[in-house]
Amino acid sequence: MRLLPFLPFAATAAGAVDQKPFNSLLGHLATVPSFAVPHNASESTVFKPFDHLIDLSASEFTALGHPVFPHYKVRIKKSRFCDGTVNAYTGYIDVEARHLFFYFFESRSDPDTDDVIFWTNGGPGGSSSTGLFMELGPCRVVNSTTTTFNPYGWNDKANVFFIDQPIGVGFSYADYGEAVSNTLDAAKDISAFVAIFFENFSKYKGRAFHMAGESYGLPRCQKWMKEACVDQLDDISCTAAWMFCETEISNPLEATGLNPYDITKPCGGPIADVFCYPINKEIKGYLSRPDVRSTLGVDESVPQNFSLVSWEVNSAFMASMDYVFPNQFYIAALLERGIRALIYTGVNDFACNWVGNDRMTRDMEWTGREAFSVQPLRDWLVDGKVAGQTRSAGPLTFATINDAGHMVGL
């Protein structure tokens, strides 16, 4: 069993983060409108924002809510976890009997004015602890007992969320076995959480807000998948097409022993266990420690042995045919609204390779398609050296990153 290699996309993922490659590529991103939550007169008298994160307790959760979302609550506490130089906040989005775990790190530069980034890993079923502790978080796990400061963490210039989603992933849990098995249902919980957070901590409203993530994004294979999964969805034929593509494309690479997330390297361990990266075993050990779980406020009902991926969630999304969810139409709708989007990929990644993503961006149907597709790929530079190639028109940018694989931040 393997993680489904879905289309990756990062909407304005790193435009405000002071890492040289991304600054060279995008520059400054415009502020996007804040979330609009309707208030009537009675709501205005009932709802009182918490407003100041610094006032949160470090020893117990503070519960937040909003009358527009009566079935949603947010539990949040503060600590100095991982970064050490700024406040960190952890907690749960409570959707009645379902509970999604998140981390939030303030910017090291100017948390009162810097942008807000919302990060989620893929799978589906993968914990965002991978992105946090291997790639772009404020610290990196060295072994099961030690972390080290990451000077290149994205929170160096932005306020950053990491979330374990959907239910059943990482530290997220359900009281009575509830589950989410498709993208649309998972998105509803995220939307409510974002709205509740910005309404309670209004100082973050009106800033640029970046939704970002990775992963869970050949002639005969392409033809069959298009006919059975896109033109007219047929569960049996689409599943058969998917299995054929696995047999013809993915399995031969796996047989070589190479890492599908970076084909320049050998796989360092079973994909179902450490995803070719031995450090994942150390991350699992670190997040299984009682003292770490206590600092984070992990619910006691969550199994003691941390898992980087929920294969139950992965299988549920597979069974619901979510792997053919038409992300491109949703990206196109964002572009039509003027929301800037960056789709980037490491050139060494096979699972979500740059060739497929380049074709997708050029074929995507939106009013700027022609202007975008006629643009040639051009080099983009960091300190005078070629760092990759890029194509851009209007609000859409596609970029490759040299010497990088699936986890670009490694």
Secondary structure, DSSP 8 states (H G I E B T S, - for coil): ---------BTT-STTS--HHHHHHH--------------HHHHHH------GGGS-SSS-EEEE-TTSTTEEEEEEEE--SSSSS-EEEEEEEETTEEEEEEEE--SS-TTTS-EEEEE--TTTB-THHIIIIIISSEEEEETTEEEE-TT-GGGTSEEEEEE-STTSTT-EESS-----SHHHHHHHHHHHHHHHHHHSGGGTTS-EEEEE-S---HHHHHHHIIIIIIS--HHHHHHHHHHHIIIIIHHHHHHTEETTEEEEE--S-TTTTTT-THHHHHHHHHT-HHHHHHHT--TTS-SS--SB-HHHHHHHHHTTGGG--HHHHHHHHHHTT--EEEEEETT-STT-HHHHHHHHHH--STTHHHHHTS--EEEEETTEEEEEEEEETTEEEEEETT--SSTT-
